[in-house]
Amino acid sequence: MGIAYFEDIELGEKESVGNYAVTKEDIIEFARKYDPLPIHLDEEAAKASPHGGLIASACLTMSLSALLLNQRSKKIAIIAGGGWDDVRFPTPVRPGDTLSVDLECVERRESKSKPDRGVVRYKIRMKNQVDEAVLTYKTTIVVSRWHDC
């Protein structure tokens, strides 16, 4: 599929994307560089924590959602991100989890100030292999409108 413009996005449309198998190395490598807490780096310390084992940084979890969303069959003509709201991490991501993302368009409107674009809002749910939500949020993006070149 080619590029999808604002006019191509339908309110209520849903899609499921990706499969990413999280490794212990993914968790430790990311944490070593960006979020060096013992629950992300040290298996023994993580076992002694309330989590009972190594867990992924919330920042890694968000990054993996972006990676999976970029695997969508519909490539959106994004101008800019508008923000994330209601971000929640209900279940930790662990080594061996396989993640996928479900998304639903919950709002779309024409820009009030710029006629060459629209604003689209998606509800995102990232889940593990047993359908437990590991991340939920809403994201707003600014999308180019189709125009005659």
C-alpha positions in Angstrom: 0.0 0.0 0.0 1.2 3.5 -0.7 0.9 6.6 1.6 -2.3 7.1 3.4 -3.5 10.7 3.8 -6.0 12.2 6.2 -8.9 11.4 3.9 -7.9 7.7 3.9 -8.2 7.3 7.6 -11.6 6.2 8.8 -13.1 6.8 12.3 -13.3 3.5 14.1 -10.8 1.6 11.9 -8.8 -1.0 13.7 -5.6 -2.8 13.0 -3.3 -5.2 14.8 0.4 -5.1 14.0 3.7 -6.7 14.7 5.3 -9.4 16.8 8.4 -8.6 18.7 10.1 -11.1 20.9 11.7 -9.3 23.8 15.1 -10.7 24.9 17.0 -10.4 28.1 19.7 -8.7 26.1 17.2 -6.1 24.8 16.2 -5.2 28.3 19.7 -5.0 29.7 21.2 -3.2 26.7 18.5 -0.5 26.8 18.7 -0.1 30.5 22.5 0.1 30.6 22.3 3.1 28.2 19.1 4.9 29.2 17.5 3.6 32.5 20.1 1.9 34.7 17.9 0.6 37.5 18.7 -2.8 39.1 15.3 -4.2 38.1 16.3 -3.7 34.4 20.0 -4.6 34.7 20.6 -7.1 37.5 18.8 -10.5 37.5 19.5 -11.2 41.1 18.4 -7.8 42.3 15.3 -8.0 40.1 14.4 -11.5 41.6 14.5 -9.9 45.1 12.3 -7.0 43.9 8.4 -7.1 44.1 8.5 -7.9 40.3 10.3 -11.2 41.0 12.5 -10.9 38.0 14.0 -8.7 35.3 11.5 -6.3 33.7 11.8 -3.9 30.8 12.1 -0.1 31.3 8.9 1.7 30.6 10.9 3.8 28.1 11.9 0.6 26.2 8.2 -0.5 26.2 7.2 2.9 24.6 10.0 2.5 22.1 8.9 -0.9 21.1 5.3 0.3 20.5 6.8 2.9 18.1 8.8 0.2 16.4 5.7 -2.0 16.0 3.5 0.9 14.8 5.9 1.6 12.1 5.2 -1.9 10.7 1.6 -1.0 9.8 0.5 -1.8 6.3 -1.0 1.6 6.1 1.9 4.2 6.0 0.5 7.4 7.2 1.6 10.8 5.8 2.5 12.1 9.3 3.6 15.8 9.6 4.1 15.7 13.3 3.3 13.9 16.5 0.9 15.8 18.8 1.4 14.0 22.0 0.6 10.9 24.1 -2.1 10.9 26.8 -3.3 8.5 29.5 -0.1 6.4 29.3 -0.3 3.3 31.5 1.9 0.3 32.0 -0.5 -2.3 33.6 1.8 -5.3 33.3 5.6 -5.4 33.1 7.4 -6.6 30.0 9.7 -9.5 30.7 12.3 -11.4 28.8 10.6 -13.9 26.4 7.4 -11.8 26.0 6.2 -11.5 22.4 4.5 -8.1 21.9 2.0 -6.8 19.4 -0.1 -3.7 19.1 -3.8 -3.1 18.5 -4.9 0.4 17.5 -8.2 2.1 16.8 -8.9 5.5 15.3 -11.0 7.3 17.9 -11.1 10.8 16.5 -10.3 12.6 13.3 -10.9 16.2 12.4 -9.7 18.8 9.9 -7.2 21.3 11.2 -8.9 24.6 12.2 -5.9 26.7 11.3 -4.2 24.8 8.4 -6.3 23.4 5.6 -3.5 21.2 4.3 -3.7 18.8 7.3 -5.9 16.9 9.7 -5.6 15.7 13.3 -6.1 12.0 14.1 -6.2 10.4 17.5 -5.6 6.7 18.1 -6.2 4.4 21.1 -3.2 2.1 21.4 -3.0 -1.2 23.3 0.3 -3.2 23.4 -0.2 -6.7 24.6 2.0 -9.7 25.4 1.5 -13.3 24.1 -1.2 -14.1 26.6 -3.2 -10.9 25.7 -2.3 -9.0 28.8 -2.0 -5.3 28.2 1.6 -4.1 28.9 1.0 -0.5 27.6 -2.1 1.6 26.8 -2.2 5.2 25.6 -3.8 7.6 23.2 -1.7 9.4 20.6 -2.5 12.4 18.5 -0.8 12.9 15.1 -1.0 15.6 12.5 -1.6 14.1 9.0 -1.2 15.6 5.6 -4.3 16.0 3.5 -4.2 14.7 0.0 -3.9 17.5 -2.6 -3.6 17.7 -6.3 0.1 18.4 -7.1 
